[in-house]
Amino acid sequence: MRQTRFHGRHETRGRTCDWPGCAEAGEYRAPGGRASGADGPGDFRWFCLDHVREFNAGYDYFEGMSADEIFRAQSPLHGWEQQARAFRPDAGIDSTPRWADFADPLEAISARARAHARLRREGMAAAQAGFTPTEQRALEVMGLGADADRRTLRLRYSRLLRQYHPDHNGGDRGHERRLQQVVEAYQLLKRARAFA
């Protein structure tokens, strides 16, 4: 039995090659009349190995398209202007869920997405301000943005020391790990070129 993985060969299930006059098994799939898309796989033609190679050599995806259609198809945003099936007004009629009606009352998803976007914006700003990735993580530990200056760094360090140090918490050592992170972050940041 021939290897079927990685090269597109499919079991024939009795299919013969669609090439005119060929009686070989149709084991290789090629695009048919209706293109595949978000709503289904489309039509396929089935060829033997030699004829699928010949078909692929002459295949032109853009055949029959106008210049505007070709330009639109080559755009990186191509397909994004279409509404996905789950968000259409008629979604939910069949068995697909209607995600447009999804409620997130505890903001379990949207809050995390906003936090991720905020961290990404802050990371970009920190990189533009001259902070290395390690220094950016130290800024996050300190709860500072890329616009912080040396004085703000010292004030935040003092506040965090009072907040996490056992001497200021009645001997509670439950925050030692966080305190160590703050001390290490401060030691790194006070030597950063951005604070020079």
C-alpha positions in Angstrom: 0.0 0.0 0.0 1.3 3.5 -0.9 1.9 6.1 1.7 -1.0 8.6 1.8 0.2 11.1 4.3 1.6 14.5 3.2 1.1 14.4 -0.5 -2.7 14.7 -1.0 -3.5 11.1 -2.1 -7.0 9.9 -1.2 -8.4 6.5 -1.3 -10.3 6.0 -4.6 -13.6 4.5 -3.4 -14.1 3.5 -7.0 -13.4 7.0 -8.6 -11.7 7.1 -11.9 -9.6 9.9 -13.3 -11.7 12.8 -14.7 -9.2 13.4 -17.4 -10.8 12.6 -20.8 -9.8 9.1 -21.9 -8.0 8.1 -18.7 -9.1 5.0 -16.8 -6.6 5.3 -13.9 -7.9 5.7 -10.3 -8.8 9.3 -9.4 -6.8 9.6 -6.2 -5.9 13.3 -6.3 -8.3 16.2 -5.7 -8.3 19.4 -7.8 -10.6 22.4 -7.8 -13.9 22.0 -9.6 -16.5 24.4 -10.9 -17.7 25.8 -7.5 -14.9 27.1 -5.3 -14.7 26.0 -1.7 -15.5 28.6 1.0 -16.7 29.2 4.5 -20.1 27.5 3.8 -18.8 24.3 2.3 -16.1 22.4 0.5 -17.1 23.2 -3.1 -16.8 20.9 -6.1 -13.7 18.8 -6.8 -12.3 17.0 -9.8 -10.4 13.8 -9.2 -7.3 12.9 -11.2 -4.5 10.3 -11.3 -1.1 11.6 -10.3 0.1 12.4 -13.8 -3.0 14.3 -14.8 -3.3 16.2 -11.5 0.2 17.4 -12.2 -0.7 18.5 -15.7 -3.9 20.2 -14.4 -1.9 22.1 -11.7 0.6 23.2 -14.2 -2.1 25.0 -16.2 -4.4 26.0 -13.4 -5.1 29.8 -13.0 -7.1 30.8 -10.0 -7.8 34.2 -11.4 -9.1 33.0 -14.8 -12.3 34.8 -15.7 -11.9 37.5 -13.1 -11.8 41.2 -13.8 -8.9 43.4 -12.7 -10.9 44.7 -9.7 -11.9 41.2 -8.7 -8.2 40.1 -8.8 -7.1 43.1 -6.8 -9.8 42.3 -4.2 -8.9 38.6 -4.0 -5.2 39.5 -3.5 -6.0 41.9 -0.6 -4.9 40.8 2.8 -8.4 41.7 4.0 -10.1 39.5 1.4 -12.9 37.5 3.1 -13.1 39.7 6.2 -15.8 41.9 4.7 -18.1 38.9 4.7 -20.2 38.0 7.7 -19.5 34.6 9.2 -22.4 32.2 9.3 -22.7 32.2 13.1 -23.1 36.0 13.1 -25.7 36.3 10.4 -29.2 37.4 11.3 -30.6 34.0 10.3 -28.1 32.1 12.4 -29.6 29.7 14.8 -32.3 28.5 12.4 -30.3 25.4 11.8 -28.2 23.8 14.4 -25.5 26.5 14.5 -25.4 28.8 17.5 -26.1 32.5 17.1 -23.0 34.0 18.5 -24.3 37.5 18.0 -26.7 37.0 20.9 -23.9 35.6 23.2 -24.0 37.3 26.6 -20.9 37.8 28.7 -22.3 39.2 32.0 -19.2 38.4 34.0 -16.9 39.7 31.3 -15.0 36.5 31.4 -14.0 36.8 27.7 -14.1 40.6 27.0 -12.2 41.6 30.1 -9.4 39.2 29.3 -9.3 40.5 25.7 -9.2 44.1 26.9 -6.4 43.3 29.3 -4.4 41.6 26.5 -4.9 44.6 24.2 -3.8 47.0 27.0 -0.6 44.9 27.7 0.2 44.8 24.1 -0.2 48.6 23.7 1.9 49.2 26.8 4.5 46.8 25.5 4.7 48.7 22.2 5.0 52.0 24.0 7.8 50.5 26.3 9.7 49.3 23.3 9.5 52.7 21.7 10.7 54.3 24.9 13.9 52.2 24.8 13.0 49.4 27.3 14.3 45.8 26.6 11.7 43.0 26.9 13.2 42.1 30.4 12.8 45.7 31.5 9.2 45.7 30.1 8.4 42.7 32.3 9.9 44.6 35.2 7.7 47.6 34.5 4.7 45.3 34.6 5.8 43.9 38.0 6.1 47.5 39.3 2.7 48.4 37.7 4.3 51.2 35.7 3.9 52.4 32.1 6.6 53.3 29.6 6.1 57.0 30.4 7.4 56.6 34.0 10.4 58.6 35.1 13.0 57.9 37.8 11.1 59.7 40.5 7.9 57.7 39.7 9.9 54.5 39.9 11.3 55.4 43.4 7.8 56.3 44.7 6.2 53.2 43.3 9.0 51.1 44.8 8.6 52.7 48.2 4.8 52.1 48.1 5.2 48.5 47.1 7.8 47.8 49.8 5.4 49.1 52.4 2.6 47.0 50.9 4.4 43.7 50.8 7.1 43.8 53.5 6.4 41.7 56.6 7.4 44.5 59.0 4.5 46.6 57.6 2.0 43.7 57.6 2.2 42.5 61.2 4.8 39.8 60.4 2.8 38.2 57.6 5.2 36.5 55.3 2.5 35.6 52.7 3.8 38.3 50.3 7.5 37.4 50.3 7.5 36.1 46.7 5.8 39.2 45.4 8.2 41.4 47.5 11.2 39.6 45.9 9.8 40.2 42.4 9.4 43.9 43.2 13.0 44.2 44.6 14.4 42.4 41.6 12.4 44.6 39.2 13.5 47.8 40.9 17.2 46.7 40.8 16.9 46.0 37.1 15.0 49.2 36.3 17.1 51.6 38.2 20.1 50.7 36.0 18.0 50.9 32.7 19.2 53.3 30.1 15.7 54.7 29.8 15.9 56.0 33.4 19.4 57.4 32.9 
